[in-house]
Amino acid sequence: AEALVTTVIGLAVAIPSVIAYNHFAARLNLVLGEFEGFASEFIGSLAKDGFV
């Protein structure tokens, strides 16, 4: 019975942790995508103006 309680406690910690990790990883990918788009536009603007 003690092992079962330990397993339940472990799952109670692990499942929300995995959900939180996936949430923040998805948000990070969105931010990185936006940053990549900005950087691409910025470099394109510099190239158009002859700075690159």
C-alpha distance matrix in Angstrom:
0.0 3.8 5.4 5.1 6.4 8.8 9.9 10.7 12.6 14.3 15.5 16.6 18.8 19.9 21.1 23.4 24.6 25.7 27.4 29.2 30.2 31.7 33.5 35.1 36.0 37.7 39.6 40.6 42.0 44.1 45.5 46.3 48.0 50.1 51.0 52.0 54.3 55.8 56.5 58.0 60.3 61.2 62.2 64.1 66.0 66.8 68.0 70.1 71.8 72.4 70.1 68.1
3.8 0.0 3.8 5.4 5.2 6.3 8.6 10.0 10.7 12.3 14.4 15.4 16.9 18.3 20.1 22.1 22.9 24.3 26.3 27.7 28.6 30.4 32.2 33.5 34.4 36.5 38.2 38.9 40.5 42.7 43.8 44.6 46.6 48.6 49.2 50.3 52.8 54.1 54.6 56.4 58.7 59.4 60.3 62.4 64.2 64.9 66.2 68.4 69.9 70.5 68.1 66.1
5.4 3.8 0.0 3.8 5.4 5.0 6.1 8.7 9.9 10.4 12.3 14.1 15.4 16.1 18.0 20.5 21.0 22.0 24.2 25.9 26.4 28.1 30.2 31.5 32.0 34.1 36.1 36.7 38.1 40.4 41.7 42.2 44.1 46.3 47.0 47.9 50.3 51.9 52.3 53.9 56.3 57.1 57.8 59.9 61.8 62.5 63.6 65.9 67.5 68.0 65.6 63.5
5.1 5.4 3.8 0.0 3.8 5.4 5.0 6.2 8.6 9.8 10.6 12.2 14.3 15.0 16.2 18.8 19.9 20.7 22.5 24.5 25.3 26.7 28.6 30.3 31.0 32.7 34.7 35.7 37.0 39.1 40.6 41.3 43.0 45.2 46.1 47.0 49.2 50.9 51.5 53.0 55.3 56.3 57.2 59.1 61.0 61.9 63.0 65.1 66.8 67.5 65.2 63.2
6.4 5.2 5.4 3.8 0.0 3.8 5.4 5.1 6.2 8.5 9.9 10.5 12.5 14.1 15.4 17.4 18.5 20.0 21.6 23.1 24.4 26.1 27.6 29.1 30.2 32.1 33.7 34.8 36.4 38.3 39.5 40.5 42.4 44.3 45.1 46.3 48.6 50.0 50.7 52.4 54.6 55.4 56.5 58.5 60.2 61.0 62.4 64.5 66.0 66.8 64.4 62.5
8.8 6.3 5.0 5.4 3.8 0.0 3.8 5.5 5.1 6.1 8.6 9.8 10.7 12.1 14.2 16.2 16.6 18.2 20.3 21.5 22.3 24.3 26.1 27.2 28.1 30.3 32.0 32.7 34.3 36.5 37.6 38.3 40.4 42.4 43.0 44.1 46.5 47.9 48.4 50.2 52.4 53.1 54.1 56.2 58.0 58.6 60.0 62.2 63.6 64.3 61.8 59.9
9.9 8.6 6.1 5.0 5.4 3.8 0.0 3.8 5.4 5.0 6.2 8.5 9.9 10.2 11.9 14.6 15.2 16.0 18.1 19.9 20.5 22.1 24.1 25.6 26.2 28.1 30.1 30.9 32.2 34.4 35.8 36.5 38.3 40.4 41.2 42.2 44.5 46.1 46.6 48.2 50.5 51.4 52.3 54.3 56.2 57.0 58.1 60.3 61.9 62.6 60.3 58.2
10.7 10.0 8.7 6.2 5.1 5.5 3.8 0.0 3.8 5.4 5.1 6.1 8.7 9.7 10.5 12.7 14.2 15.3 16.7 18.6 19.9 21.2 22.8 24.6 25.6 27.2 29.0 30.2 31.6 33.5 34.9 36.0 37.6 39.6 40.6 41.7 43.8 45.4 46.2 47.8 49.9 50.9 52.0 53.9 55.6 56.6 57.9 59.9 61.5 62.4 60.1 58.3
12.6 10.7 9.9 8.6 6.2 5.1 5.4 3.8 0.0 3.8 5.4 4.9 6.4 8.6 10.2 11.6 12.6 14.5 16.1 17.2 18.5 20.5 21.8 23.1 24.5 26.4 27.8 28.8 30.7 32.5 33.6 34.7 36.7 38.4 39.2 40.6 42.8 44.0 44.8 46.6 48.7 49.4 50.6 52.7 54.3 55.1 56.6 58.6 60.0 60.9 58.5 56.8
14.3 12.3 10.4 9.8 8.5 6.1 5.0 5.4 3.8 0.0 3.8 5.4 5.3 6.0 8.6 10.6 10.6 12.1 14.4 15.6 16.2 18.3 20.1 21.2 22.1 24.3 25.9 26.6 28.2 30.4 31.5 32.3 34.3 36.3 36.9 38.1 40.4 41.8 42.4 44.1 46.4 47.1 48.1 50.2 51.9 52.7 54.0 56.2 57.6 58.3 55.9 54.0
15.5 14.4 12.3 10.6 9.9 8.6 6.2 5.1 5.4 3.8 0.0 3.8 5.3 4.9 5.7 8.5 9.5 10.3 12.0 14.0 14.9 16.2 18.1 19.8 20.6 22.3 24.2 25.3 26.6 28.6 30.1 31.0 32.6 34.6 35.6 36.7 38.8 40.4 41.2 42.7 44.9 45.9 47.0 48.8 50.6 51.6 52.8 54.8 56.5 57.3 55.1 53.2
16.6 15.4 14.1 12.2 10.5 9.8 8.5 6.1 4.9 5.4 3.8 0.0 3.8 5.8 5.9 7.0 8.9 10.7 11.5 12.9 14.7 16.3 17.4 19.0 20.5 22.1 23.5 24.9 26.6 28.2 29.5 30.8 32.5 34.2 35.2 36.7 38.6 40.0 41.0 42.7 44.6 45.5 46.9 48.7 50.3 51.4 52.8 54.7 56.2 57.2 55.0 53.3
18.8 16.9 15.4 14.3 12.5 10.7 9.9 8.7 6.4 5.3 5.3 3.8 0.0 3.8 5.8 6.0 6.3 8.9 10.5 11.0 12.3 14.7 15.8 16.8 18.3 20.4 21.6 22.5 24.5 26.3 27.3 28.4 30.5 32.1 32.9 34.3 36.6 37.7 38.5 40.4 42.4 43.1 44.4 46.4 47.9 48.8 50.3 52.4 53.7 54.6 52.2 50.6
19.9 18.3 16.1 15.0 14.1 12.1 10.2 9.7 8.6 6.0 4.9 5.8 3.8 0.0 3.8 5.7 5.0 6.2 8.7 9.9 10.4 12.3 14.2 15.4 16.2 18.3 20.0 20.8 22.3 24.4 25.7 26.4 28.4 30.3 31.1 32.2 34.5 36.0 36.6 38.3 40.5 41.3 42.4 44.4 46.1 47.0 48.3 50.4 51.9 52.7 50.4 48.5
21.1 20.1 18.0 16.2 15.4 14.2 11.9 10.5 10.2 8.6 5.7 5.9 5.8 3.8 0.0 3.8 5.4 5.3 6.3 8.7 9.9 10.8 12.4 14.5 15.4 16.7 18.6 20.0 21.3 23.0 24.7 25.7 27.2 29.1 30.4 31.5 33.4 35.0 36.0 37.5 39.5 40.6 41.8 43.6 45.3 46.4 47.7 49.6 51.3 52.2 50.2 48.3
23.4 22.1 20.5 18.8 17.4 16.2 14.6 12.7 11.6 10.6 8.5 7.0 6.0 5.7 3.8 0.0 3.8 5.5 5.0 6.0 8.5 9.9 10.4 12.2 14.0 15.4 16.6 18.2 19.9 21.3 22.6 24.1 25.8 27.3 28.5 30.0 31.8 33.1 34.3 36.0 37.8 38.8 40.3 42.0 43.5 44.7 46.2 48.0 49.5 50.6 48.5 46.9
24.6 22.9 21.0 19.9 18.5 16.6 15.2 14.2 12.6 10.6 9.5 8.9 6.3 5.0 5.4 3.8 0.0 3.8 5.4 5.1 6.0 8.6 9.8 10.6 12.0 14.2 15.4 16.3 18.2 20.1 21.0 22.1 24.2 25.9 26.6 28.0 30.2 31.5 32.3 34.1 36.1 36.9 38.1 40.1 41.7 42.6 44.1 46.1 47.5 48.5 46.2 44.5
25.7 24.3 22.0 20.7 20.0 18.2 16.0 15.3 14.5 12.1 10.3 10.7 8.9 6.2 5.3 5.5 3.8 0.0 3.8 5.5 5.0 6.1 8.5 10.0 10.3 12.2 14.2 15.1 16.4 18.5 20.0 20.7 22.4 24.5 25.5 26.5 28.6 30.2 31.0 32.5 34.6 35.7 36.8 38.6 40.4 41.4 42.6 44.6 46.3 47.1 45.0 43.2
27.4 26.3 24.2 22.5 21.6 20.3 18.1 16.7 16.1 14.4 12.0 11.5 10.5 8.7 6.3 5.0 5.4 3.8 0.0 3.8 5.5 5.2 6.2 8.8 9.9 10.7 12.5 14.3 15.5 16.9 18.6 20.0 21.3 23.0 24.5 25.7 27.4 29.0 30.2 31.7 33.5 34.7 36.1 37.7 39.3 40.7 42.0 43.7 45.4 46.6 44.6 42.9
29.2 27.7 25.9 24.5 23.1 21.5 19.9 18.6 17.2 15.6 14.0 12.9 11.0 9.9 8.7 6.0 5.1 5.5 3.8 0.0 3.8 5.5 5.0 6.2 8.5 9.9 10.7 12.2 14.3 15.5 16.6 18.2 20.0 21.4 22.5 24.1 26.0 27.1 28.3 30.2 31.9 32.7 34.3 36.1 37.5 38.7 40.3 42.0 43.4 44.6 42.5 41.0
30.2 28.6 26.4 25.3 24.4 22.3 20.5 19.9 18.5 16.2 14.9 14.7 12.3 10.4 9.9 8.5 6.0 5.0 5.5 3.8 0.0 3.8 5.4 5.3 6.0 8.5 9.9 10.4 12.2 14.3 15.3 16.2 18.2 20.0 20.8 22.0 24.3 25.6 26.4 28.1 30.2 31.0 32.2 34.2 35.8 36.8 38.2 40.1 41.6 42.6 40.4 38.6
31.7 30.4 28.1 26.7 26.1 24.3 22.1 21.2 20.5 18.3 16.2 16.3 14.7 12.3 10.8 9.9 8.6 6.1 5.2 5.5 3.8 0.0 3.8 5.6 5.1 6.1 8.6 9.8 10.5 12.4 14.3 15.2 16.4 18.6 19.9 20.8 22.7 24.4 25.4 26.8 28.8 30.0 31.2 32.8 34.6 35.9 37.1 38.8 40.6 41.6 39.7 37.9
33.5 32.2 30.2 28.6 27.6 26.1 24.1 22.8 21.8 20.1 18.1 17.4 15.8 14.2 12.4 10.4 9.8 8.5 6.2 5.0 5.4 3.8 0.0 3.8 5.5 5.3 6.4 8.7 10.1 10.9 12.6 14.4 15.6 17.0 18.6 20.1 21.6 23.0 24.5 26.0 27.6 28.8 30.4 31.9 33.4 34.8 36.3 37.8 39.5 40.8 38.9 37.4
35.1 33.5 31.5 30.3 29.1 27.2 25.6 24.6 23.1 21.2 19.8 19.0 16.8 15.4 14.5 12.2 10.6 10.0 8.8 6.2 5.3 5.6 3.8 0.0 3.8 5.4 5.0 6.0 8.6 9.8 10.5 12.0 14.1 15.3 16.2 18.0 19.9 21.0 22.1 24.0 25.7 26.5 28.1 30.0 31.3 32.5 34.1 35.8 37.2 38.4 36.3 34.9
36.0 34.4 32.0 31.0 30.2 28.1 26.2 25.6 24.5 22.1 20.6 20.5 18.3 16.2 15.4 14.0 12.0 10.3 9.9 8.5 6.0 5.1 5.5 3.8 0.0 3.8 5.5 5.0 6.2 8.8 9.9 10.4 12.3 14.4 15.2 16.2 18.4 19.9 20.7 22.2 24.4 25.3 26.5 28.3 30.0 31.1 32.4 34.3 35.9 36.9 34.9 33.1
37.7 36.5 34.1 32.7 32.1 30.3 28.1 27.2 26.4 24.3 22.3 22.1 20.4 18.3 16.7 15.4 14.2 12.2 10.7 9.9 8.5 6.1 5.3 5.4 3.8 0.0 3.8 5.4 5.1 6.4 8.8 9.9 10.6 12.6 14.3 15.2 16.8 18.6 19.9 21.1 22.9 24.4 25.7 27.1 28.8 30.3 31.5 33.1 34.9 36.1 34.4 32.7
39.6 38.2 36.1 34.7 33.7 32.0 30.1 29.0 27.8 25.9 24.2 23.5 21.6 20.0 18.6 16.6 15.4 14.2 12.5 10.7 9.9 8.6 6.4 5.0 5.5 3.8 0.0 3.8 5.4 5.1 6.3 8.6 9.8 10.7 12.4 14.2 15.5 16.7 18.3 20.0 21.4 22.5 24.3 25.8 27.1 28.6 30.2 31.6 33.2 34.6 32.8 31.5
40.6 38.9 36.7 35.7 34.8 32.7 30.9 30.2 28.8 26.6 25.3 24.9 22.5 20.8 20.0 18.2 16.3 15.1 14.3 12.2 10.4 9.8 8.7 6.0 5.0 5.4 3.8 0.0 3.8 5.4 5.1 6.0 8.5 9.9 10.4 12.0 14.2 15.2 16.1 18.1 19.9 20.7 22.1 24.0 25.4 26.5 28.1 29.9 31.3 32.5 30.4 28.9
42.0 40.5 38.1 37.0 36.4 34.3 32.2 31.6 30.7 28.2 26.6 26.6 24.5 22.3 21.3 19.9 18.2 16.4 15.5 14.3 12.2 10.5 10.1 8.6 6.2 5.1 5.4 3.8 0.0 3.8 5.5 5.0 6.1 8.6 9.8 10.3 12.3 14.2 15.0 16.2 18.3 19.7 20.8 22.3 24.1 25.4 26.6 28.3 30.1 31.2 29.5 27.7
44.1 42.7 40.4 39.1 38.3 36.5 34.4 33.5 32.5 30.4 28.6 28.2 26.3 24.4 23.0 21.3 20.1 18.5 16.9 15.5 14.3 12.4 10.9 9.8 8.8 6.4 5.1 5.4 3.8 0.0 3.8 5.4 5.1 6.3 8.6 9.8 10.7 12.5 14.2 15.4 16.8 18.3 20.0 21.2 22.7 24.4 25.8 27.0 28.8 30.3 28.8 27.4
45.5 43.8 41.7 40.6 39.5 37.6 35.8 34.9 33.6 31.5 30.1 29.5 27.3 25.7 24.7 22.6 21.0 20.0 18.6 16.6 15.3 14.3 12.6 10.5 9.9 8.8 6.3 5.1 5.5 3.8 0.0 3.8 5.4 5.1 6.1 8.5 9.9 10.5 12.2 14.2 15.4 16.3 18.2 19.8 21.0 22.4 24.1 25.6 27.0 28.4 26.6 25.4
46.3 44.6 42.2 41.3 40.5 38.3 36.5 36.0 34.7 32.3 31.0 30.8 28.4 26.4 25.7 24.1 22.1 20.7 20.0 18.2 16.2 15.2 14.4 12.0 10.4 9.9 8.6 6.0 5.0 5.4 3.8 0.0 3.8 5.4 5.0 6.0 8.6 9.8 10.3 12.1 14.2 15.0 16.2 18.0 19.7 20.7 22.1 24.0 25.5 26.6 24.6 23.1
48.0 46.6 44.1 43.0 42.4 40.4 38.3 37.6 36.7 34.3 32.6 32.5 30.5 28.4 27.2 25.8 24.2 22.4 21.3 20.0 18.2 16.4 15.6 14.1 12.3 10.6 9.8 8.5 6.1 5.1 5.4 3.8 0.0 3.8 5.4 5.0 6.2 8.7 9.9 10.5 12.4 14.1 15.4 16.5 18.3 20.0 21.0 22.4 24.4 25.7 24.3 22.6
50.1 48.6 46.3 45.2 44.3 42.4 40.4 39.6 38.4 36.3 34.6 34.2 32.1 30.3 29.1 27.3 25.9 24.5 23.0 21.4 20.0 18.6 17.0 15.3 14.4 12.6 10.7 9.9 8.6 6.3 5.1 5.4 3.8 0.0 3.8 5.4 5.1 6.2 8.6 9.9 10.7 12.2 14.3 15.3 16.5 18.4 19.9 21.0 22.7 24.4 22.9 21.9
51.0 49.2 47.0 46.1 45.1 43.0 41.2 40.6 39.2 36.9 35.6 35.2 32.9 31.1 30.4 28.5 26.6 25.5 24.5 22.5 20.8 19.9 18.6 16.2 15.2 14.3 12.4 10.4 9.8 8.6 6.1 5.0 5.4 3.8 0.0 3.8 5.4 5.0 6.1 8.5 9.9 10.3 12.1 14.0 15.1 16.3 18.1 19.7 21.0 22.3 20.5 19.3
52.0 50.3 47.9 47.0 46.3 44.1 42.2 41.7 40.6 38.1 36.7 36.7 34.3 32.2 31.5 30.0 28.0 26.5 25.7 24.1 22.0 20.8 20.1 18.0 16.2 15.2 14.2 12.0 10.3 9.8 8.5 6.0 5.0 5.4 3.8 0.0 3.8 5.4 5.1 6.1 8.6 9.8 10.5 12.1 14.1 15.3 16.3 18.1 20.0 20.9 19.4 17.6
54.3 52.8 50.3 49.2 48.6 46.5 44.5 43.8 42.8 40.4 38.8 38.6 36.6 34.5 33.4 31.8 30.2 28.6 27.4 26.0 24.3 22.7 21.6 19.9 18.4 16.8 15.5 14.2 12.3 10.7 9.9 8.6 6.2 5.1 5.4 3.8 0.0 3.8 5.5 5.1 6.2 8.5 10.0 10.5 12.3 14.3 15.3 16.4 18.4 20.0 18.9 17.6
55.8 54.1 51.9 50.9 50.0 47.9 46.1 45.4 44.0 41.8 40.4 40.0 37.7 36.0 35.0 33.1 31.5 30.2 29.0 27.1 25.6 24.4 23.0 21.0 19.9 18.6 16.7 15.2 14.2 12.5 10.5 9.8 8.7 6.2 5.0 5.4 3.8 0.0 3.8 5.4 5.2 6.0 8.6 9.8 10.4 12.2 14.1 15.2 16.5 18.3 16.9 16.2
56.5 54.6 52.3 51.5 50.7 48.4 46.6 46.2 44.8 42.4 41.2 41.0 38.5 36.6 36.0 34.3 32.3 31.0 30.2 28.3 26.4 25.4 24.5 22.1 20.7 19.9 18.3 16.1 15.0 14.2 12.2 10.3 9.9 8.6 6.1 5.1 5.5 3.8 0.0 3.8 5.5 5.0 6.1 8.4 9.7 10.4 12.1 14.0 15.3 16.4 14.6 13.3
58.0 56.4 53.9 53.0 52.4 50.2 48.2 47.8 46.6 44.1 42.7 42.7 40.4 38.3 37.5 36.0 34.1 32.5 31.7 30.2 28.1 26.8 26.0 24.0 22.2 21.1 20.0 18.1 16.2 15.4 14.2 12.1 10.5 9.9 8.5 6.1 5.1 5.4 3.8 0.0 3.8 5.4 5.3 6.1 8.6 9.9 10.5 12.1 14.3 15.3 14.3 12.6
60.3 58.7 56.3 55.3 54.6 52.4 50.5 49.9 48.7 46.4 44.9 44.6 42.4 40.5 39.5 37.8 36.1 34.6 33.5 31.9 30.2 28.8 27.6 25.7 24.4 22.9 21.4 19.9 18.3 16.8 15.4 14.2 12.4 10.7 9.9 8.6 6.2 5.2 5.5 3.8 0.0 3.8 5.5 5.0 6.1 8.6 9.8 10.3 12.3 14.2 13.6 12.9
61.2 59.4 57.1 56.3 55.4 53.1 51.4 50.9 49.4 47.1 45.9 45.5 43.1 41.3 40.6 38.8 36.9 35.7 34.7 32.7 31.0 30.0 28.8 26.5 25.3 24.4 22.5 20.7 19.7 18.3 16.3 15.0 14.1 12.2 10.3 9.8 8.5 6.0 5.0 5.4 3.8 0.0 3.8 5.4 5.1 6.2 8.6 9.8 10.7 12.4 11.0 10.8
62.2 60.3 57.8 57.2 56.5 54.1 52.3 52.0 50.6 48.1 47.0 46.9 44.4 42.4 41.8 40.3 38.1 36.8 36.1 34.3 32.2 31.2 30.4 28.1 26.5 25.7 24.3 22.1 20.8 20.0 18.2 16.2 15.4 14.3 12.1 10.5 10.0 8.6 6.1 5.3 5.5 3.8 0.0 3.8 5.4 5.0 6.1 8.5 9.9 10.4 9.0 7.7
64.1 62.4 59.9 59.1 58.5 56.2 54.3 53.9 52.7 50.2 48.8 48.7 46.4 44.4 43.6 42.0 40.1 38.6 37.7 36.1 34.2 32.8 31.9 30.0 28.3 27.1 25.8 24.0 22.3 21.2 19.8 18.0 16.5 15.3 14.0 12.1 10.5 9.8 8.4 6.1 5.0 5.4 3.8 0.0 3.8 5.4 5.0 6.1 8.6 9.8 9.9 8.8
66.0 64.2 61.8 61.0 60.2 58.0 56.2 55.6 54.3 51.9 50.6 50.3 47.9 46.1 45.3 43.5 41.7 40.4 39.3 37.5 35.8 34.6 33.4 31.3 30.0 28.8 27.1 25.4 24.1 22.7 21.0 19.7 18.3 16.5 15.1 14.1 12.3 10.4 9.7 8.6 6.1 5.1 5.4 3.8 0.0 3.8 5.4 5.1 6.3 8.7 8.7 9.2
66.8 64.9 62.5 61.9 61.0 58.6 57.0 56.6 55.1 52.7 51.6 51.4 48.8 47.0 46.4 44.7 42.6 41.4 40.7 38.7 36.8 35.9 34.8 32.5 31.1 30.3 28.6 26.5 25.4 24.4 22.4 20.7 20.0 18.4 16.3 15.3 14.3 12.2 10.4 9.9 8.6 6.2 5.0 5.4 3.8 0.0 3.8 5.4 5.2 6.2 5.1 5.9
68.0 66.2 63.6 63.0 62.4 60.0 58.1 57.9 56.6 54.0 52.8 52.8 50.3 48.3 47.7 46.2 44.1 42.6 42.0 40.3 38.2 37.1 36.3 34.1 32.4 31.5 30.2 28.1 26.6 25.8 24.1 22.1 21.0 19.9 18.1 16.3 15.3 14.1 12.1 10.5 9.8 8.6 6.1 5.0 5.4 3.8 0.0 3.8 5.4 5.0 5.6 4.8
70.1 68.4 65.9 65.1 64.5 62.2 60.3 59.9 58.6 56.2 54.8 54.7 52.4 50.4 49.6 48.0 46.1 44.6 43.7 42.0 40.1 38.8 37.8 35.8 34.3 33.1 31.6 29.9 28.3 27.0 25.6 24.0 22.4 21.0 19.7 18.1 16.4 15.2 14.0 12.1 10.3 9.8 8.5 6.1 5.1 5.4 3.8 0.0 3.8 5.5 7.7 8.2
71.8 69.9 67.5 66.8 66.0 63.6 61.9 61.5 60.0 57.6 56.5 56.2 53.7 51.9 51.3 49.5 47.5 46.3 45.4 43.4 41.6 40.6 39.5 37.2 35.9 34.9 33.2 31.3 30.1 28.8 27.0 25.5 24.4 22.7 21.0 20.0 18.4 16.5 15.3 14.3 12.3 10.7 9.9 8.6 6.3 5.2 5.4 3.8 0.0 3.8 5.8 8.0
72.4 70.5 68.0 67.5 66.8 64.3 62.6 62.4 60.9 58.3 57.3 57.2 54.6 52.7 52.2 50.6 48.5 47.1 46.6 44.6 42.6 41.6 40.8 38.4 36.9 36.1 34.6 32.5 31.2 30.3 28.4 26.6 25.7 24.4 22.3 20.9 20.0 18.3 16.4 15.3 14.2 12.4 10.4 9.8 8.7 6.2 5.0 5.5 3.8 0.0 3.8 5.6
70.1 68.1 65.6 65.2 64.4 61.8 60.3 60.1 58.5 55.9 55.1 55.0 52.2 50.4 50.2 48.5 46.2 45.0 44.6 42.5 40.4 39.7 38.9 36.3 34.9 34.4 32.8 30.4 29.5 28.8 26.6 24.6 24.3 22.9 20.5 19.4 18.9 16.9 14.6 14.3 13.6 11.0 9.0 9.9 8.7 5.1 5.6 7.7 5.8 3.8 0.0 3.8
68.1 66.1 63.5 63.2 62.5 59.9 58.2 58.3 56.8 54.0 53.2 53.3 50.6 48.5 48.3 46.9 44.5 43.2 42.9 41.0 38.6 37.9 37.4 34.9 33.1 32.7 31.5 28.9 27.7 27.4 25.4 23.1 22.6 21.9 19.3 17.6 17.6 16.2 13.3 12.6 12.9 10.8 7.7 8.8 9.2 5.9 4.8 8.2 8.0 5.6 3.8 0.0
